Amino acid sequence: MVRRLTALLMSLALFARSSASAEEWSRARISRLPDSAFAVVEISPDGRKVRHLPHHDETGAVDPAHFRAARARLAQVTWLDPANESVARRHLERHLRERGERRAQR
């Protein structure tokens, strides 16, 4: 029990630190983002889009703080199709590899 609470508090602290350094995106801004700004877009049974883990801005660039927040929240998402968790994970991991390659080229 204590370990779970400690892990939860550490996760919250990391999330708070990563999101505190970022400009918070309003719901209106997020709603204007294209689907490509999200790790996964699911379609609910009633035909509504459910977009998860925004981390690209309006220009398509990865926003570092929101990328970190997306990675931190990955396990917290309620997926319509549980297989989409691995799709989102691969999408976010691809950005990590790209970031590493850019750093290596410098």
C-alpha positions in Angstrom: 0.0 0.0 0.0 2.8 2.4 0.9 4.7 1.6 -2.3 1.6 2.3 -4.4 1.0 5.6 -2.6 4.7 6.5 -3.0 4.6 5.6 -6.7 1.5 7.6 -7.2 3.0 10.7 -5.5 6.2 10.4 -7.5 4.1 10.2 -10.7 2.1 13.2 -9.8 5.2 15.1 -8.9 6.8 14.3 -12.3 3.6 15.2 -14.1 3.3 18.5 -12.3 6.9 19.4 -13.0 6.6 18.6 -16.7 3.3 20.4 -17.1 4.2 23.3 -14.9 7.0 24.4 -17.3 4.6 24.4 -20.2 2.0 26.8 -21.3 -1.3 25.1 -20.5 -3.4 24.4 -23.5 -7.1 25.4 -23.2 -9.9 23.0 -24.2 -10.6 25.4 -27.0 -7.1 25.2 -28.3 -7.0 21.4 -28.0 -10.4 21.2 -29.9 -8.9 23.2 -32.7 -5.9 20.9 -33.1 -5.9 18.5 -36.1 -6.3 14.8 -35.4 -2.6 14.4 -36.3 -1.7 16.3 -33.1 -2.8 13.3 -31.0 -1.1 9.9 -30.4 -4.3 8.1 -31.2 -7.8 9.0 -32.4 -10.5 6.4 -31.8 -14.1 6.4 -33.0 -16.7 5.6 -30.4 -19.7 3.3 -31.2 -21.9 6.4 -31.6 -19.4 7.8 -34.2 -17.8 10.4 -32.0 -14.1 11.0 -32.2 -12.1 10.3 -29.0 -8.7 11.9 -29.3 -5.9 10.9 -26.8 -2.7 12.4 -25.7 -2.2 15.7 -27.6 1.5 16.5 -28.0 1.9 18.3 -31.4 1.0 22.0 -31.7 -0.9 23.6 -34.6 2.1 23.6 -36.8 2.7 19.9 -36.4 5.8 20.3 -34.2 6.2 18.2 -31.1 5.7 20.3 -28.0 8.3 19.0 -25.5 6.3 19.6 -22.3 3.1 18.2 -23.7 5.0 15.2 -25.1 6.4 14.5 -21.7 2.9 14.8 -20.2 1.5 12.5 -22.9 4.1 9.9 -22.0 3.4 10.2 -18.3 -0.4 9.9 -18.9 -0.2 6.9 -21.3 -1.1 4.3 -18.6 -4.0 6.5 -17.4 -6.0 6.5 -20.6 -9.3 4.7 -20.9 -9.1 3.1 -24.3 -12.1 2.1 -26.4 -9.9 -0.5 -28.0 -7.1 -1.6 -25.6 -4.9 -2.4 -28.6 -4.6 1.3 -29.2 -2.4 1.7 -26.1 0.4 0.0 -28.0 -0.3 2.1 -31.0 0.1 5.2 -28.9 3.2 3.9 -27.2 4.9 3.2 -30.5 3.9 6.7 -31.8 5.4 8.4 -28.7 8.5 6.1 -28.8 9.1 7.1 -32.4 9.4 10.7 -31.2 11.9 9.7 -28.6 14.1 8.0 -31.2 13.8 11.0 -33.5 14.8 13.3 -30.6 17.8 11.0 -29.9 18.9 11.0 -33.5 18.7 14.8 -33.7 20.8 15.1 -30.6 23.4 12.6 -32.0 23.7 14.7 -35.2 24.7 17.8 -33.3 
